[in-house]
Amino acid sequence: MIERDLAMGDGRTLHVYDTAENGRLPVVWHHGTPNLGAPPEPLFAAADRLGLRWVSFDRPGYGGSSPDPGRSVASVARDTASVADALGLDRFAVAGYSGGGTYALGCAASLGSRVPAVLSLAGIAPYDAEGLDWFAGMVPSGVAALGTAAAGREVRTALAASGFPYDCEFTAADLALFEGPWGWLGKVSEPALDAGPYGQIDDDVSYTHAWGCDLAAIEAPTLLLHGTEDRIIPATHGKWLATHCPDAELRLCEGDSHFTIVTHAESGLDWLRTRL
């Protein structure tokens, strides 16, 4: 794994990860909230089998990347394009988990033919999604965090400063998952806020404000994976996205939670490879 700091034109820095296997098909990984941007170790063997190269970065405010107040889903897509340009990548698939699935969709909506395929696991629908009861089925902590984010960055910052404890309400199946290879999620979540709270705050604000891009503009085939028992981002979000992304397939995974959905990620990579 090669890590580097990329200087942006506005004075910010993005911390970039690259498995750097020349000749392999690049896939940009978009991490969840709150996580670091390192690509998913539990999928490295599958990527080797499929001939895929991982590229990723800490979103602004996380890890080694500078905060970018007011950032949007579309601005993260522009950051993605800058990373790809710096690495000499013209076209690249995108994949993301949780909030990262939303940013993957934003890349496809913003970057057109540069993105030939999209894999989203448990992605979030736009806050203004017509016909979607956005908070229905969501854990109370999620309603509090995202509800205050919808009220603005200052309000969400005040919630973080209050010592608000986010409770994911882990199930027994979730805890069992963390005992295996996907315990890696703890490796990227526990240090995610060491640089400060604004990675998570700005993620939440970006989900609940204008994305700056239109899902109807997505040209790429898109696979949406969502667990029917997801209470962090309920499956209704996946269903809404499936009807509003032009070339989308939705796989509802019966009995899976927001966390155990990652056990289907390798099959998602298999699908992705057939579209490249």
C-alpha positions in Angstrom: 0.0 0.0 0.0 1.3 3.4 -1.0 0.1 6.4 1.0 0.7 10.0 -0.1 -0.5 13.5 0.7 -2.0 15.3 -2.3 -1.8 19.1 -2.3 -5.1 20.6 -3.6 -5.3 23.9 -5.4 -7.2 25.5 -2.6 -4.5 24.8 0.0 -6.1 21.6 1.4 -4.4 18.2 1.6 -6.0 14.9 0.8 -4.4 11.7 2.2 -4.5 9.1 -0.5 -4.1 5.3 -0.5 -3.2 3.2 -3.6 -2.4 -0.4 -3.9 -0.6 0.7 -7.1 -0.8 -2.5 -9.1 -0.1 -1.2 -12.6 -2.2 -2.8 -15.3 -5.1 -3.6 -13.0 -8.5 -2.0 -13.2 -8.8 0.8 -10.7 -11.7 1.0 -8.2 -12.0 4.1 -6.0 -13.3 3.1 -2.5 -15.5 5.6 -0.6 -15.4 4.9 3.1 -18.3 5.0 5.6 -19.0 7.5 8.5 -17.0 7.8 10.6 -14.1 5.9 9.1 -10.6 6.4 7.7 -10.3 6.0 3.9 -8.0 3.0 3.7 -9.4 0.5 1.2 -11.1 -2.6 2.6 -8.6 -5.3 3.6 -11.2 -8.0 3.8 -11.7 -7.6 0.0 -8.0 -7.6 -1.0 -8.0 -11.3 -1.9 -11.1 -10.8 -4.1 -9.5 -7.8 -5.7 -6.4 -9.9 -6.5 -8.5 -12.6 -8.0 -10.4 -10.1 -10.2 -7.4 -8.0 -11.2 -8.6 -4.8 -9.4 -6.5 -2.0 -8.0 -7.7 -0.1 -5.0 -7.5 3.7 -4.7 -9.0 5.7 -1.9 -8.6 8.8 0.3 -9.6 10.1 3.7 -12.5 12.4 3.1 -11.9 16.0 4.2 -11.7 16.3 8.0 -10.7 12.6 8.5 -7.3 11.2 9.1 -4.7 13.1 7.1 -7.1 15.2 5.0 -7.8 18.8 5.7 -11.4 19.8 6.6 -13.5 21.4 3.9 -16.4 23.3 5.5 -19.5 23.3 3.4 -18.4 20.3 1.3 -21.0 18.4 -0.6 -21.5 15.1 -2.3 -20.5 16.8 -5.6 -17.4 18.4 -4.1 -16.2 15.0 -2.9 -16.6 13.8 -6.5 -14.4 16.7 -7.6 -11.8 15.6 -5.0 -12.1 12.1 -6.4 -11.4 13.3 -9.9 -8.3 15.2 -8.6 -7.0 12.1 -7.0 -7.5 10.1 -10.2 -5.8 12.8 -12.2 -2.8 12.8 -9.9 -2.5 9.0 -10.4 -3.0 9.2 -14.1 -6.3 7.4 -14.1 -8.7 8.4 -16.8 -11.6 6.0 -16.0 -12.2 4.1 -12.7 -15.1 2.2 -11.1 -16.4 3.4 -7.7 -17.5 1.4 -4.7 -18.6 2.6 -1.3 -20.1 1.4 2.0 -22.7 3.2 4.1 -22.3 6.9 3.5 -19.5 6.0 1.1 -22.1 4.4 -1.1 -23.7 7.8 -1.4 -20.4 9.4 -2.4 -19.8 6.7 -5.0 -23.2 7.5 -6.5 -22.3 11.2 -6.4 -19.1 10.4 -8.4 -21.1 8.6 -11.1 -23.6 11.5 -11.2 -20.9 14.1 -11.5 -18.1 12.6 -13.5 -20.0 11.0 -16.4 -18.1 8.5 -18.6 -15.1 8.5 -16.3 -17.1 6.1 -14.1 -18.0 2.9 -15.9 -19.6 1.1 -12.9 -20.9 1.7 -9.4 -21.2 -0.5 -6.3 -23.0 0.9 -3.3 -23.6 -1.0 -0.1 -26.2 0.6 2.2 -26.1 4.0 0.6 -28.1 7.0 1.8 -30.8 8.6 -0.4 -31.1 12.4 -0.8 -32.7 14.2 2.1 -35.2 15.8 -0.2 -36.1 12.4 -1.8 -39.7 12.8 -3.0 -42.0 10.1 -1.5 -39.4 8.8 1.0 -40.0 9.0 4.7 -36.3 9.6 5.2 -36.1 8.8 9.0 -38.5 5.9 9.1 -37.0 2.8 10.7 -33.8 4.6 11.7 -32.2 4.2 15.2 -32.9 7.2 17.5 -29.2 8.1 17.4 -29.3 8.4 13.7 -32.4 10.6 13.8 -30.6 12.9 16.3 -27.3 13.1 14.4 -28.8 13.6 10.9 -31.7 15.7 12.1 -29.4 18.2 13.7 -27.2 18.1 10.6 -30.2 19.0 8.5 -30.5 22.1 10.7 -27.0 23.2 9.8 -23.3 22.7 10.5 -23.4 24.8 13.7 -26.3 22.8 15.1 -24.6 19.5 14.3 -21.3 20.7 15.8 -23.1 21.7 19.0 -24.5 18.1 19.3 -21.0 16.7 18.9 -19.7 19.1 21.5 -22.4 18.0 24.0 -20.8 14.5 24.3 -23.7 12.9 22.4 -23.2 9.1 22.4 -24.2 7.5 19.1 -25.6 4.1 19.7 -25.6 1.8 16.7 -27.7 -0.8 18.6 -25.5 -3.7 17.5 -27.1 -7.1 17.1 -25.6 -10.4 18.1 -24.9 -11.0 14.4 -23.1 -7.7 14.1 -20.9 -8.5 17.1 -20.1 -12.0 15.6 -19.2 -10.3 12.3 -16.6 -8.1 14.1 -14.9 -11.2 15.4 -13.9 -12.2 11.8 -12.2 -10.4 9.0 -14.7 -7.6 9.0 -13.4 -6.6 12.4 -11.4 -4.4 10.1 -14.3 -1.9 10.4 -13.1 -1.2 13.9 -9.6 -0.6 12.7 -10.8 2.2 10.4 -13.5 3.6 12.7 -11.8 3.9 16.1 -9.1 6.4 14.9 -11.3 8.2 12.4 -12.0 11.2 14.6 -8.5 11.6 16.0 -8.1 14.6 13.7 -11.2 16.2 15.1 -15.0 15.9 14.7 -15.5 17.6 11.4 -15.1 14.6 9.1 -18.3 13.1 10.7 -20.0 16.4 11.1 -19.4 17.4 7.4 -20.5 14.0 6.2 -23.8 14.3 8.0 -24.4 17.8 6.7 -23.6 16.8 3.2 -26.1 14.0 3.3 -28.9 16.3 4.5 -28.2 19.3 2.2 -28.1 19.7 -1.5 -25.8 17.1 -3.1 -24.9 19.3 -6.0 -25.5 16.5 -8.5 -28.4 14.7 -10.1 -28.8 10.9 -9.8 -30.6 11.0 -13.2 -27.3 11.9 -14.8 -25.7 8.6 -13.9 -24.6 6.7 -17.0 -23.0 3.7 -15.4 -24.6 0.5 -14.4 -25.2 0.5 -10.7 -25.5 -2.3 -8.1 -27.2 -1.4 -4.8 -26.9 -3.9 -1.9 -29.0 -3.3 1.2 -30.0 -5.3 4.2 -33.6 -5.7 5.0 -32.8 -5.3 8.8 -30.7 -2.1 8.4 -31.7 0.5 11.0 -28.7 2.8 10.4 -29.8 3.5 6.8 -33.1 1.7 6.3 -33.7 -0.4 3.2 -36.3 2.1 2.0 -33.3 4.3 1.0 -32.0 1.5 -1.3 -35.4 1.0 -2.8 -35.8 4.7 -3.5 -32.3 4.9 -5.1 -33.1 1.9 -7.3 -36.0 3.7 -8.8 -34.1 6.9 -9.4 -30.7 5.8 -10.7 -31.2 5.1 -14.5 -29.5 1.7 -14.7 -29.7 0.3 -11.2 -30.1 -3.2 -9.8 -31.2 -3.6 -6.2 -30.3 -6.7 -4.2 -32.2 -6.7 -0.9 -30.4 -9.1 1.4 -32.9 -10.7 3.7 -32.0 -10.5 7.4 -28.9 -8.5 7.0 -28.1 -5.4 9.0 -26.2 -2.3 8.2 -23.0 -4.1 9.2 -23.6 -7.7 8.0 -24.4 -6.4 4.5 -20.6 -6.3 4.0 -20.6 -10.1 3.8 -22.1 -9.6 0.3 -19.4 -7.2 -0.8 -17.3 -9.8 -2.6 -20.3 -10.8 -4.8 -20.7 -7.1 -5.5 -17.1 -6.9 -6.7 -17.7 -9.9 -9.0 -20.6 -8.0 -10.5 -18.4 -4.8 -10.8 -15.7 -6.7 -12.6 -18.1 -7.9 -15.3 -19.0 -4.3 -16.1 -15.4 -3.2 -16.6 
